[in-house]
Amino acid sequence: MKIVPHAGAAGNDSTSHPSIDDPVMLRVDEIVKRYKVSRSKLYRLIKNGEFPKPIKCGRISLWYKAEVDAYFANLPRFNG
């Protein structure tokens, strides 16, 4: 799922939020598959405040790909 920002969105501002620069959204199943983390572990991390909270769209939970990538990039297990 890709959400395109409106025409006035800042694209090259280094102080902008990562989700503005990369508006791709991920569902929980995509995160589980891509990063090989269980659904229960993911929701436990959210509950403990260690993982970004989802954006709710009706009953669907979505995360900005840039935020998820940044989270996993900072874990020793994922960055080499």
C-alpha positions as CSV (number, residue, x, y, z in Angstrom):
1,M,0.0,0.0,0.0
2,K,1.4,3.4,-1.0
3,I,0.0,6.7,0.1
4,V,1.2,9.6,-2.0
5,P,1.7,13.0,-0.2
6,H,0.0,16.1,-1.5
7,A,1.8,18.4,-3.9
8,G,2.9,20.8,-1.2
9,A,4.7,18.2,1.0
10,A,8.3,18.9,1.7
11,G,10.4,16.2,0.1
12,N,14.1,17.2,0.6
13,D,14.0,18.9,4.0
14,S,16.5,16.9,6.2
15,T,14.5,17.9,9.3
16,S,11.2,16.4,8.0
17,H,9.7,13.3,9.5
18,P,10.9,10.1,7.7
19,S,7.3,9.1,6.9
20,I,6.8,12.3,4.9
21,D,9.8,11.4,2.7
22,D,8.8,7.8,2.3
23,P,5.0,7.5,2.5
24,V,4.9,3.7,2.0
25,M,2.7,2.0,4.6
26,L,3.1,-1.6,5.9
27,R,0.5,-3.9,7.4
28,V,1.3,-6.2,10.3
29,D,1.6,-9.3,8.0
30,E,4.1,-7.5,5.8
31,I,6.3,-6.6,8.9
32,V,6.1,-10.1,10.2
33,K,7.2,-11.6,6.9
34,R,9.8,-9.0,6.0
35,Y,11.6,-8.9,9.4
36,K,10.8,-12.5,10.6
37,V,9.3,-11.3,13.9
38,S,6.2,-12.9,15.3
39,R,2.9,-11.0,15.5
40,S,2.8,-11.4,19.3
41,K,6.3,-10.1,19.7
42,L,5.5,-7.1,17.6
43,Y,2.5,-6.2,19.6
44,R,4.4,-6.8,22.8
45,L,7.0,-4.3,21.6
46,I,4.3,-1.8,20.9
47,K,2.7,-2.3,24.3
48,N,6.1,-1.7,26.0
49,G,6.7,1.5,23.9
50,E,9.6,0.0,22.1
51,F,8.1,-0.1,18.6
52,P,6.2,2.7,16.8
53,K,2.5,2.7,17.4
54,P,0.4,1.9,14.3
55,I,-1.9,4.3,12.5
56,K,-5.4,2.9,12.6
57,C,-7.4,3.0,9.4
58,G,-10.7,1.5,10.4
59,R,-9.8,-2.0,11.7
60,I,-6.4,-2.0,9.9
61,S,-3.1,-1.2,11.6
62,L,-0.6,0.5,9.4
63,W,3.0,1.6,9.9
64,Y,5.2,3.9,7.9
65,K,7.9,1.8,6.2
66,A,10.6,4.3,7.0
67,E,9.8,4.1,10.7
68,V,9.8,0.3,10.7
69,D,13.1,0.2,8.7
70,A,14.7,2.7,11.1
71,Y,13.6,0.6,14.1
72,F,15.1,-2.6,12.8
73,A,18.2,-0.9,11.5
74,N,19.1,0.1,15.0
75,L,18.9,-3.5,16.3
76,P,22.2,-5.4,16.4
77,R,20.5,-8.5,14.9
78,F,19.5,-6.6,11.8
79,N,22.5,-4.4,11.0
80,G,25.3,-6.9,10.8
